[in-house]
Amino acid sequence: MDRRKEFRIVTREDVRATIAGVDGQFRLRNLSQSGCLIEGSSIPADIGIPIKIVLSADLSVDGQIAWQLGDSMGIFFDSPIALEVVRSFALDDWPTRTDWNYARIARET
């Protein structure tokens, strides 16, 4: 049973992240207002380690590693992001997405 009740979308975006001062490229697998799931690096990351994820050129999110299993990591954001940002990453909108207007909305809210 999934304990999370928050709206979460499935994604397949590539994002940059910095974990304990080490930069890496990751695949964003899902996103909600309070966190995300990323995959794709062998950077060792203990639970509680700080992370900064670059969701777009205008939007970075700070958080902490909530769990790690192989190349997958669950991230808990320090502050929630706007629901409009989450919705902008929805796969059904992916082919038509041409800009990052939602990142600007997130900074204004």
HUPEHU-V960467 format. One record per residue. NEAR is the number of other C-alpha atoms within 8 Angstrom. Layout:
<<NEAR> <NEAR>>
This chain:
<<2> <4> <4> <4> <5> <6> <6> <9> <12> <9> <11> <9> <8> <8> <12> <11> <12> <11> <13> <7> <5> <7> <8> <10> <10> <12> <11> <14> <12> <12> <14> <13> <12> <10> <12> <12> <12> <13> <11> <9> <8> <6> <7> <4> <8> <8> <9> <7> <10> <10> <12> <11> <12> <11> <10> <9> <6> <8> <10> <10> <11> <11> <14> <13> <16> <10> <9> <12> <6> <5> <9> <10> <12> <12> <13> <11> <11> <9> <7> <8> <11> <10> <8> <9> <12> <14> <8> <9> <12> <11> <10> <5> <9> <8> <6> <5> <8> <4> <4> <9> <6> <9> <11> <10> <11> <11> <7> <5> <5>>
